[in-house]
Amino acid sequence: MSAPTTVSADRFLTQADAFQLALDAAEPERLKALRREARLRFGELGMPTTRLEEWRFTNIAPIAKTEFTLADDLGGVERAAIERYFYPELARVTLVNGRFSAELSDLDGLPEGVVVTSLAEALELYPEEVDRYLGRLASFDERHFVALNTAFLSDGVFIKVPRGVVVEQALNLLSVAKPDAEGEPVAFFPRILIVAEESSQIRLVEHYVTVGEGPYFSAPVTEVEVGPNAGVDHYKLERESLESYQMATLALRQDRDSRFSSQSISWGGGMVRNDVHAMIEGEGADCILNGLYLVEGDQLVDNHMRVEHAAPHCDSHELYKGILEGRSRAVFTGRIYVHEGAQKTDAKQTNRNLLLSPEALCNSHPQLEIFADDVKCTHGSTVGQLDEQAIFYLRSRGIGEEAARSLLTYAFASDIVGRIQIEPVRHDLEEFLFRRLPKGEIVRQAV
């Protein structure tokens, strides 16, 4: 049953109508039709409420009650303000409030044939290739915020790696939020489309940051097509301000013998939701989805994932870990869905949470839904505190209690941190942990 349309949804619908009218009439008809369809579907779905099972533990009332206006410019971001977010030796791709910024991007050194450009330009230069995937991987039939994002679709980033090309240089895809200078709540909707053709490889960091102060809401959508025998190594870093609300979607489709790996790291944002939908359609494909979330104060992070095995002899492994402090909340809902005929599936899903405060709360719901009889599927979940015996052991070796707790917390997180293959990104997260943990310098020396 669809949720009733809220006042905030009505406002977005009105803005979507005005947005459509203001765009170039010469746009491709397929794009205009896609926007209209998404706008109609969002009108039917409305804003999600806690009466819906998928949203039972995440109340988005703060978003629904706020009158956001559409961010209509690049916000005047200077390169110096974002320089610290660019990792050395990585190519630079920059969005500001959902729009591609050529001035803040640096794409020198990419192999011939690799396309990294604005989605608006790609719609003109590569209409058939974009149309083949845009809006088809991330369905908005039952996804409120995918429908909302698509209703405002006009720009973003398009990345295509041609057949057989290996991109040695990783891409730092920086999505910059620039709030309104007067404090007016604004909204924007980044869109990213990645196509890795047969036997190609690419590594990229999807990096969300804030420049300035003020409330804002974003609903980014990333679509990834992984062709036969292709490999995509993906990282998502969420480090936005505590005044932000982000409802993000990652949708991917894998062909035969392909490899997709994603590490999702959340340590920013006031309210963050990551919806991941992996469709494994090619035999022999391998999908890895890992995550680490570190929340404190009144932060909320919600990770929802659905991994569908539609072909035989495929593997998927998910490991999500959370560290919660203060009155923070976390939600994890994961479902492995094995279609009929997807024999020899090997799937494992694990969620582990460490509560460092008696007021922190985690709701964890790993699930299996299997329609094949020759599979190996497991799932598990733990929520607990630091091991007091381990703390006692460290203290008996001359380590103070606070440092002992921090050392064990770091060890809990390092399982995910150590899986990050891009060294500057791994180092950045390690430094954040050393700063965040009490007695972090002692932890640094110990490890």
QUIHUFEN-V834732 format. One record per backbone hydrogen bond with DSSP energy under -0.5 kcal/mol. NH is the residue of the N-H (numbers start at 0). CO is the residue of the C=O. Records with the same first field share a line. If there is no record, write none. Layout:
NH = CO / CO
This chain:
2 = 44
9 = 5
10 = 6
11 = 7
12 = 8
13 = 9
14 = 10
15 = 11
16 = 12
17 = 13
18 = 14
19 = 15
20 = 16
21 = 17
22 = 18 / 19
26 = 23
31 = 27
32 = 28
33 = 29
34 = 30
35 = 31
36 = 32
37 = 33
38 = 34
39 = 35
40 = 36
41 = 37
42 = 38
43 = 39
44 = 40
45 = 41
51 = 48
54 = 51
55 = 52
57 = 54
58 = 56
59 = 57
62 = 59
63 = 59
64 = 60
65 = 62
67 = 65
68 = 184
70 = 186
76 = 73
80 = 77
81 = 77 / 78
82 = 78
84 = 81
85 = 82
86 = 84
89 = 86
90 = 169
91 = 105
92 = 90 / 171
94 = 173
95 = 98
96 = 175
98 = 95
100 = 93
101 = 99
104 = 101
105 = 91
109 = 106
113 = 110
114 = 159
115 = 113
116 = 157
118 = 155
121 = 117
122 = 118
123 = 119 / 120
124 = 120
125 = 121
129 = 125
130 = 126
131 = 127
132 = 128 / 129
133 = 129
135 = 132
136 = 132
138 = 136
143 = 141
146 = 142
147 = 143
148 = 144
149 = 145
150 = 146
151 = 147 / 148
152 = 149
153 = 154
156 = 190
157 = 116
158 = 192
159 = 114
160 = 194
161 = 159
163 = 197
164 = 161
166 = 164 / 200
167 = 165
169 = 167
170 = 202
171 = 90
172 = 170 / 204
173 = 92 / 171
174 = 172 / 206
175 = 94 / 173
176 = 208
177 = 175
178 = 176
179 = 183
182 = 179
185 = 214
186 = 68
187 = 216
191 = 220
192 = 156
193 = 222
194 = 158
195 = 224
196 = 160 / 194
198 = 227
199 = 196
200 = 164
201 = 230
203 = 232
204 = 170
205 = 203 / 234
206 = 172 / 204
207 = 205 / 236
208 = 174 / 206
210 = 176
215 = 242
216 = 185
217 = 244
218 = 187
220 = 189
221 = 248
222 = 191
223 = 250
224 = 193
225 = 223 / 252
226 = 195 / 224
228 = 255
229 = 226
230 = 199
231 = 258
232 = 201
233 = 231 / 260
234 = 203
235 = 262
236 = 205
237 = 235 / 264
238 = 207 / 236
243 = 240
244 = 215
245 = 270
246 = 217
247 = 245 / 272
248 = 219
249 = 274
250 = 221
251 = 276
252 = 223
253 = 278
254 = 225
256 = 282
257 = 254
258 = 229
259 = 285
260 = 231
261 = 287
262 = 233
263 = 289
264 = 235 / 262
265 = 263 / 291
266 = 237 / 264
267 = 237
268 = 239
269 = 240 / 243
270 = 243
271 = 299
272 = 245
273 = 301
274 = 247 / 272
275 = 273 / 303
276 = 249
277 = 305
278 = 251 / 276
279 = 277 / 307
280 = 253 / 278
281 = 253
283 = 311
284 = 281
285 = 257
286 = 314
287 = 259
288 = 316
289 = 261
290 = 318
291 = 263
292 = 320
293 = 265
294 = 322
298 = 295
299 = 269
300 = 328
301 = 271
302 = 330
303 = 273 / 301
304 = 332
305 = 275
306 = 334
307 = 277 / 305
308 = 306 / 336
309 = 279 / 307
312 = 342
314 = 284
315 = 345
316 = 286
317 = 347
318 = 288
319 = 349
320 = 290
321 = 351
322 = 292
323 = 353
324 = 294
326 = 296
327 = 324
328 = 298
329 = 360
330 = 300
331 = 362
332 = 302
333 = 364
334 = 304
335 = 366
336 = 306 / 334
337 = 335 / 368
338 = 308 / 336
341 = 338
342 = 340
343 = 373
344 = 341
345 = 313
346 = 344 / 375
347 = 315
348 = 377
349 = 317
350 = 379
351 = 319
352 = 381
353 = 321
354 = 352 / 383
355 = 323 / 353
359 = 356
360 = 327
362 = 329
363 = 361
364 = 331
366 = 333
368 = 335
370 = 337
375 = 344
377 = 346
379 = 348
381 = 350
383 = 352
387 = 385
390 = 386
391 = 387
392 = 388
393 = 389
394 = 390
395 = 391
396 = 392 / 393
397 = 394
398 = 393
403 = 399
404 = 400
405 = 401
406 = 402
407 = 403
408 = 404
409 = 405
410 = 406
411 = 407
412 = 408
413 = 409
414 = 410
415 = 412
416 = 412
417 = 413
418 = 415
419 = 416
420 = 418
422 = 420
424 = 421
425 = 421
426 = 422
427 = 423
428 = 424
429 = 425
430 = 426
431 = 427
432 = 428
433 = 429
434 = 430
435 = 431
436 = 432
439 = 436
441 = 438
442 = 438
443 = 439
444 = 440
445 = 441
446 = 442
